[in-house]
Amino acid sequence: MAAKEDRERGRETTTPRLPDIEPQVFPSGDYTYILEIVMGMQGTMGKLIEAVESLKRQSERQGDKLDSIGRDVHAAKVVISVVGALIVLAGALAGWMITTYISMHPGK
């Protein structure tokens, strides 16, 4: 009852000391459980490393695809420029031929 009254008044009370527990040691030296855990972690790390390598390869392929698209766009620009130039030259030649014909045959 006194401890309850002390807590209500805000006084500190001491808690009983817990018994010291020593860590459990494998007396026989059998570490198979620990070895299983470590081997499981090693397998998981192997999978993680493989996943990262796979992501790296995919990233490189994406970069190659973007480079390929960039080359295709550049090639398309060149083709359009050449075709445009040929159309302009054909128009200029047709205009020259028409003006020459008209100048050679004045109003019949």
Buried (B, 14 or more C-beta within 10 A) or exposed (E): EEEEEEEEEEEEEEEEEEEEEEEEEEEEEEEEEEEEEEEEEEEEEEEEEEEEEEEEEEEEEEEEEEEEEEEEEEEEEEEEEEEEEEEEEEEEEEEEEEEEEEEEEEEE
